Amino acid sequence: QVQLVESGGGLVQPGGSLRLSCVASGFTFSSYAMSWYRQAPGKERELVASIGRFAVNTNYADSVKGRFTISRDNAKNTVYLQMNSVKPEDTAVYYCNALRTVTRDDYWGQGTQVTVSS
């Protein structure tokens, strides 16, 4: 029943913009902190950005700070990642994650490919 479905990935030129979306279902969305992770070939999965249940708190990896923005719409059960000024090193599969700390419930999406290339 639990699903996290990412969309919005694709090919983009360096310096361009992309907006990823993740639509959640099967659980109480507002009870979960949401995060975006990414994994490039041959590299470990890394945390890109996270956002608290009601968007009071956000956190970003140093590599994307000032360029990416995470947001959420609890009425739509959706979390977004706005990617601006993208670089080739942003190329990776991006994964949506939902975490409820108190219960250790942890859900993952299937991932969406982002390729930054000229």
C-alpha positions in Angstrom: 0.0 0.0 0.0 2.8 2.4 0.8 4.1 4.2 -2.3 6.5 7.0 -3.1 6.5 7.8 -6.8 9.1 10.3 -8.1 8.8 12.2 -11.3 10.4 15.1 -13.1 13.8 13.7 -13.8 15.5 13.9 -17.2 18.2 15.5 -19.2 19.1 19.1 -18.4 22.0 21.3 -19.5 24.5 22.7 -17.0 23.2 25.9 -15.4 19.6 24.8 -16.1 16.8 24.0 -13.7 14.7 20.9 -12.9 11.9 20.2 -10.4 11.5 16.8 -9.0 8.2 15.6 -7.4 7.4 12.7 -5.1 3.8 11.8 -4.5 3.2 9.6 -1.4 0.3 7.3 -0.6 -0.6 4.6 1.9 0.5 6.4 5.1 -0.1 9.6 7.0 2.2 12.0 5.1 2.3 14.7 7.6 3.7 12.3 10.3 6.9 11.9 8.3 10.0 13.9 7.6 10.8 13.8 3.9 14.2 13.7 2.2 15.8 13.5 -1.2 18.9 11.3 -1.6 20.9 10.7 -4.7 23.3 8.0 -5.9 25.7 8.3 -8.8 27.4 5.2 -10.4 30.3 4.0 -8.2 29.4 6.3 -5.4 27.6 5.9 -2.1 24.0 7.2 -1.7 24.1 10.7 -0.1 21.5 12.9 1.5 20.7 15.9 -0.6 18.0 17.7 1.4 15.5 17.0 4.1 12.4 18.7 5.5 10.5 18.3 8.7 6.9 17.4 9.0 5.5 20.9 8.8 8.4 22.4 6.9 9.8 24.4 9.9 13.2 22.7 9.5 15.2 22.1 6.4 18.7 20.8 5.8 20.9 20.7 2.7 24.1 19.0 1.7 26.9 21.6 1.3 27.2 20.6 -2.3 23.7 21.8 -3.2 23.2 24.6 -0.6 22.0 27.8 -2.3 21.1 25.9 -5.5 18.4 23.4 -4.5 15.3 23.9 -2.5 13.2 21.3 -0.8 9.5 21.9 -0.1 6.4 20.0 0.7 2.6 20.2 0.3 0.9 18.1 2.9 -2.5 18.6 1.4 -1.2 17.0 -1.8 1.0 14.4 -0.1 3.9 15.7 -2.2 7.5 16.7 -1.6 9.5 18.7 -4.2 13.1 19.3 -5.0 13.7 22.5 -7.0 17.1 22.2 -8.7 18.7 25.4 -10.0 22.1 26.1 -11.5 22.6 22.4 -12.0 26.1 21.0 -12.5 27.3 17.8 -14.2 28.2 16.4 -10.7 24.5 16.5 -9.9 24.0 13.6 -12.3 22.5 10.7 -10.3 19.4 8.7 -9.5 17.4 10.8 -7.1 15.3 8.9 -4.4 12.5 10.2 -2.2 12.5 9.0 1.4 9.9 9.2 4.2 11.0 8.7 7.8 9.0 8.6 11.0 11.7 8.7 13.6 9.6 7.6 16.6 8.6 4.3 15.0 11.6 3.9 12.6 9.2 3.6 9.7 11.3 4.2 6.6 10.0 4.2 3.0 11.7 4.7 -0.3 10.7 5.6 -3.8 12.0 3.9 -6.9 14.2 6.7 -8.0 14.3 9.1 -11.0 17.3 9.7 -13.2 18.7 13.2 -13.5 21.4 13.7 -16.1 23.2 17.1 -16.4 25.1 17.3 -19.6 25.8 19.7 -22.5 
